[in-house]
Amino acid sequence: MTESNLMNPRNTKTAQPGSIDAIHSHFPALARVHKGRRVAYFDGPGGTQVASAVVKAMSDYLYNHNANMHWEYPSSNETDVMIANARAALADFLNASPEEIIFGQNMTSVTFHLSRALGRALKADDEVIVTELDHHSNVDSWRALEEERGVRIRVLPMKTESGQLELEKLPHLFNKRTKLIALGAASNALGTINDIEHVVKVAREAGVMSFIDAVHFAPHNLLDVKKIGCDFLACSAYKFYGPHIGVLYARKELLETIDFPKVKAAANYGPERAETGTRSHEAIVGAGAAVNFMASLAEGGSRRERLSAFFTELHLRDRKLTRALWRGLSEGDGIEVYGPAPDRERTALVAFTVRGCPSREIAEELAKEAIFISHGNFLAATVVERLGVAEQGLARAGCACYTTLEEVERLVAGVRAIAKRKRGIVRKA
């Protein structure tokens, strides 16, 4: 992949596998026209568009292999193989083993399931650490143990001026009653990337388990659970060009000891001991296909090597797009941006407000220009409250592998036009 291929939305040369032209060819949704203009999707942090290879894999499963698992007839045998292949793909994606990959309806459901399973072994006054920066799926799942088990929740605060955690306070939160820390790898509201390796190391040295919410991190940076050293990690395939399904990594030594709620006759071995009921087989197949799609956009030997090459190029491209987005918005009158500056490690997301304009109205106005963004609190309600914009909400623009510089320029121009109109209304008043 070359920079010119990545940044030029209409390269006339033969498209290379990872060029922007080739990437666009995999997403039928990108051909959508709204009010006479091609849609620019900046809603990726809430869910990316789905690659055609993913839809094809899911359709093929449903049309030709649909069956329940572990029975002795061909379509059931085929389902077993396809689920195993998907586990292997997600294992490569996370640098885990297939026996450590668990599927669930979504990240929230698998996190609640894990918290209740771990909660069975917790006593009243045991402690769990959460943060102010996190999505509430990674806060309220653990806060539920306050009521259910009498567990105490301790909170690591965030710095509102930078959107980063006060990591210097972390050692003071640990004590002999601390059992787990739940931390986001990246903030879905601000794009902050946390030093999860440092936090996990501190937790491990204190004999504390670690859970990482990697939902927003996973589409932008290749994860490595062995390097991170965490005990648990969750992500969602619909944030990286796949279907709506959650993925949970659980370190094998722990997975085999956890008392997961399940029916008596259900499997009690491997990852299936943590998967309740009949799984969404087509979504699992789709999750595996999403990993294979990303790997197909780069060259290399193994699937993991190709994923590494893809994410290396994507990271470089993310940085260029983020800088352009941040600079274009921050230099506009009446526009305020939030979170770490683009010279810090962050994801390709910029949260912003326009003076005197609710975030919902910003999204409505941009939609008229065929620019789709998300707005509100993104279930990171504490972040929005700490920033003092809970009533107004944040507008959020996130880049994906299919985002172009031209689309960033369209977004910036659209937001500046909204801010200009708002200034005119204020002056007239």
N, C-alpha and C positions, 0 to 999 in steps of 0.2 A: 504494500500500500504506500502511495506517495502522498505528500501533503497536498499537491495540486488535485489529485483525485479526490482526496477527502474533503477539500474545501470548496471545490468547484461544483455547483449543483447540476451543471449541464455540460460535462466534459464530452467533447465530440469524438475522442479516441475510443477504441474498443475498451469497454469497461472491465477493469480488473476485479477479481472476486471481492475485494474489500473497498472498492471505490464507491463514492456516493451514488453514482448511477446504478451500480450493481446492487447496492443496499436498497435503494428505492424500488428496484424491480421486484424485491421480495415482499413488499408491503402494498397490497391493493388499496388499503385505506388512504394511502397518500395521493391517490388519484381523485379523491373527493373534492368537489367544488361547492363552495357555499357563497351565495350572493355574488356569483360571477368570478370568484377568486379561488385558487387552489388553497386548501386548508393547510395551515402550519400548526402542527401539534406540539404544544409545550406542556401537555398534561402528563408527561411520562412518569413523574414521581407518584402520581396517583394510579398509574397503569399505562404501559406502553401499548402501541399497536402490535398486532400479532402477525408474525411472519407466515407467509403462505405455506411453507414447508411444515409448520406446526399444525395448521388447519388440515393439511393433506394427511398428515400422520394420524390425527385424531379421527378424521373421516374414514380412513382406511381401517382403523381399529374397529369402529362402530359398524361399518358395512361388512367387514370380512372376518373378524375375529372375536366379536362380542360374546363373552361368556364369563361365568364366575370362575374362581381359581381352584386349582388343586383337585380337579376331577379328571378321570381317565378317558377323555375324548379330545379330538384334535383342537377345537377352538379354545377349550380350557387350557390345554397344554401350550397353545400359542400365546394365550394371555399370560400365563406364568413366565414365559420367555420374554415377552414384551415388557412386563413389569420389572423383571430382573435387568433387562437392558437399560431401562430408565433409571433404575437405582445406580447402575454402573456409570451412566452419564453424569448424574448429579454428584456421584462420588468423585469423579474426575474434576467437576466444577469446583468442588470444595476441598479437594485433596484429602478425601476421607476414604473409607472402605465402604462397599455397597451395604455391608451389614450394619452400618451406622446411619443409614439414610431412611428417614421416616416421612411418610406423606400424610397430609391432613387437608381438611377443607380450605383452610387459609392460615396465615401466620397467627392470627388471634386465637383461633380454635386450638392449634397445636400448643400454643403457649399456655393457655388456660389448662389444657389437658396435662401438660408437664407440671405446671404449678400445683395442681391438685394431687398429682401422683407423688411429687416430692413432699407436698404438705402432709401426707400420711405419716411421714417419718419425723416431722417437726413437732416440737413441743411449744407450749405457751412460753412466750418471752424469748424464743429463738428470734434471730433478726435477719432481715433481708434488706439489702441496699438497692435503691433505685435512684434515678436522676431526674432533675427538672427538665432536662433537654429532650427526654424521650417521648415517642409516640405512646399513647396511653394503653395500647396493647401490651407494651412492655413495662407498664406501671400498674394498671388496674388488675392485670392477671395475677400479680404478686400481692397487691393490696387486698385482694379477695381473701388471702390467708389471714389477714387481721381478724376478720369476722369469723372465718371458718375454723381457724386453729389458734387464735390468740397470738399470732406472730407479730412482732414489732417491725415496722417499716422505717428505715432511716433513709434520708434523702441527701444526695450530693447536689449542691446548687450549681446554677449556671451564671456566667457573667453576661449581663444584658448588653453591655457595650460591644462585646466581641462575639457573642453567641457560643462561647466555649465553656466547658466545665471547669469548676474550681478544683482541679486535680490535686492541688496542694493540701486540700482538706480531706482527701480520701483516707490517708492512714489513720486519721482520728476517728473515722467511722467504724473501723474494725475493732472487734473485741472477741472474747471467747464464746459469745453467743451468736456471732455472725455465721450464717450458713451458706449464703449465696449473694452474689452481686449480679444485677441485671442491668446491662448497659447497651446502648445503641452504638453500632459502628459508625453511623452517620445520621445526622438529623434530617428528617424528611421535611422539616419546616424551614431550616436555615442553610442546609448543606454542610454544616460543620462535620469534619471527620475527627473522631476521637482516637486517642492513642490507646487502642484496645489491647495491644500487646503489653504495654506497661501496666494497665489495670489488671489484666489477667495474671501477670507475673506477681503483682502485689497480693492478689487474692490467693494464688496458689501457695505463696510463701506463708500466708496466714491460715492455710488449710481450709479455704473457702471456695465453694464451687462458683463457676462463672457461666452466665447465659448471655449470649450476644444476639441482639436484634440486628440482622444484616440486610433487612428488606431494602432500605434505600442505598446501602453501600454496594450491594451485589451487582447492580446494572453498570457500575462505573469502574470497579476495581476487582481484580481476580482474587477471590478469597483463598486462604490456606489455613485450614483449622489446625494443622499440625504446627505451623509456624506461630499462629496465634496462641495455641495451647489451651483453648477454651474447652469447657466440658460440654456445652450445648451451644448451638447456633441455629437461628431460624431465618429463612428468606422466603420469597414468594415469586413463583415463576411468571406471574402476570406483570411483574416489574422488569423482566428481561425477555420480552417478546413472546411469552408463552401464555397458557391459559390460567384461569383462576384456581390455583392450588398452592397450599403451603408445604414447605419442606423443612424438616427438622433434622439437624445433625445431633447425635448423642454419642459421646465417647463410649466405645463398646463395653469397657469395664464397668461403667456406670449403668448403661442401658440394661445389662443383664441382672441388675440388682434392684431396679426401681419397681415399686408396686403399682403398676398402672391400673386404673379402673377398667375392667373389662368383664365380659360375660364368661362364665366358668368354662365353656367348651371352646373358647377362642384360642388361637395359637399362643403359645407361651415361649416362643423362641425368636431370636433375631429381631429385626425391626418390626415384624408383624405383631409382636406382643404389645406394641405401642399404638397400633392402628386399629381403631374400633370399627366394627361392622364391615360392610362391603365398600370397598374403596371406589373412588371415581377413576376407573381404569383408563378411560379416554383422556382425562386430564393428566394422569401420571405419564402416559405415553407422550402427550403434548409437552410436558415439562422436559422430558428427555430429548424430544425433537428440538426444543428451544436451545438447549445446550449444543446440540449438533449443528444447529443453524449458525450460532455464533462461531463455533470452531470452523465452519465451512468458509468463513470470510477471511481466513488467514492461511498461510502455508506453514508446514512444519511436519514433524513426525507423528507423535502421539496426539491424541485428542487434547490432553492437558497442555502440550507444547503449542498447539494451534490456538487454544484459548488464551494462553499467555501472550502470544503474538497479537491476537485481536485486541486484548485489553491494553497492551502497551500502546498501540496506535490510537485506540479510543481515548486513552488518558491524555495523550498529547492534543488530540482534537478537542476534547472536553475543555482543556485549559484555554485554548484559543477562543472558543465560543463563549466560555464563562467570562473571560476578560472583556470581550466585546460587549456582552450583555450587561455586565456590572458597570463598565465605563459609560456606556450609552445611557443607562438609567440614572446612575448616580450624578451625572453631569446635567440632568434635566431639572429645571426649576419646579419646585413643588413635589418632587419625587424623593422618597427616602428608601434606601436599601438597608437590609439587615443581614447580620451574620458575619463570618470571617471575610476579610478582604481577599481578592483573587490571588494575592501573592502567598497566601497560606494554603495548606492542603485542604481542599474542599471538593464537593461534588459539583456537577454542572447544573446548578440550581441557583436562582436568585429570587429571594423574597423581597417584596417592596410594597409601599403604600403611596397613594397620591393624596396630597392634602385636600381634605374636604370631600373625599370620594370613597364610599364603602367599597370593599374589595369585590363584592358581587356586581356592583355597577361597572367596575373596571372590566371584569370578565364579560359582561353583557356588551359593552361598547367594543371590545376587541373582537368579540364573536362576529360583529357586523362586518369586520374586516377579514373574516375567515382566519382569525388567530385564536386558538383554543388554549386557555389557561385555567388553572384551578384557583379556588379562593376559599377563605374561611380560616379554620384553625388546623385542618388536616389531622385531627385527633391528636395533635400535639398541643393541647389546650393550655397547659401550664406555660409553655414557651410564649404563646400569644398573650397570655395574661401578664407575664413578667415584662413583656415589651410594652405593655400599656395600650394595646390595640385590639383588645378582645371584642369591643363593639364594632369597630371598623373591619377587623379581620385583615389578614395578609393576602396579597396577590402573589402567586407563585408561578414562575416560569422555569421549566426544567428542560434540558436538552437530552436527546437520545441519540442512538447511532445514526438515525436518519435526518437529524437536524442540520440545516445549512446556515452559512453565514448570512445569506440573503434573507432567510427567515428571521434571524436575530435582528437584522436591520429593520425589517418590517415591524417586528414587535416593539422595538425601541421607538420608532417613529409613531406608532399607534399610541403608546403610553404617553409620549410627550404631547401628542395632540390632545389627549384627554386632560392632562395637567394644564395645558394652555387654556382649554375651554373653562376649566374650573377656576383658573385665575381671573378670567374675564367675567365670570358670574360674580365672583367676590368683589371685583372692582365696581361693577354696576350696582351691587347692593350697597 
